Amino acid sequence: MIIRKIVGFILTAAIFAAAILIGRSLWVHYMDEPWTRDGRVRADVINVAPDVSGAVVTMPVADDQFVKKGDLLMEIDPSHYRIAVQQAQANVAARQAELRMRRADAARRADMDSQVVSKEQRENAAQTASTAEAQLQQAQAALDAAQLNLERTKVFAPVDGYVTNLNVYRGDYATAGTPKLALVDSHSFWVYGYFEETKLPHVRIGDKAEMRLMSGGVLKGHVQSISRGIYDRDNPQSRELLADVNPTFNWVRLAQRVPVRIHIDEVPAGMVLSAGTTCTVVIAPTV
């Protein structure tokens, strides 16, 4: 009977000690170890806008299509811009002819005797030739601008990437400077892990990181940087540029989450990365 009580006491104590150890390990894991379920896959998204306005006459790409840098994305109707180039070329030719005439007139007056042509007339002729030269330079600049506009009727991919959220079609009117499609840079994917401020002391730049996507895939990477500032909603600036802090009476303070940028080192073959998807980020602190 006594032996049974002793064995029962030992088993109870062992179970109690195991529960304490497990509870402590879980507490350390959830509260101290640098990991977070709040991870997001990010990428550079380029808003592609034409540099000139006009109707879209060529649209060789489709939604979600992969394109290489330099591939044609769209073409604006070049008709008006070709005419502008022709007009500018004609203006340049006219200014060249006028410059030759003014220079010849200035040279002829310079060779005449001072009793035939006054000094003032010589100076006026030289000044007229200089003005004609400046007008030629203006005409040449206008021609360069017209040729540049004609070249810009074709919009090319600035990077390798994926066309996304395509909402422009042949026949649509494109306005200069207004984005018509988005391009996700295929070489720019990274992960943002939003870590509680209590876990930041365990995170160092260069630490190895593992990103577990909700789809089941696993990415390898390392800590690239830690954000140095987040928005404080309780501290907006007043009209006098002074801090207007709202009083708080909460008994429990919630830890703020700070973005930690993770560089992706390895992507498994065949894995499809999409910006905006979620993942769990686990940091392996450097010893």
Buried (B, 14 or more C-beta within 10 A) or exposed (E): EEEEEEEEEEEEEEEEEEEEEEEEEEEEEEEEBBBBEBBBBBBBBBEBBBBBBBBBBBBEBEEEBEBEEEBBBBBBBBEBBBEBBEEBBEBBEEBBEBBEEBBEBBEEBEEEEEEEBEEEEBEEBBEBBBEBBEBBEEBBEBBEEBBEBBEBBBBBBEBBBBBBEBEBEEEEEBEEEEBBBBBBBBEBBBBBBBBBEEBBEBBEEEBBBBBBBEEEBBBBBBBBEBBEEEEEEEEEEEEEEEEEEEEEEEEEEEEBBBBBBBBBEEBEEEEEBEBEBEBBBBBBEEE
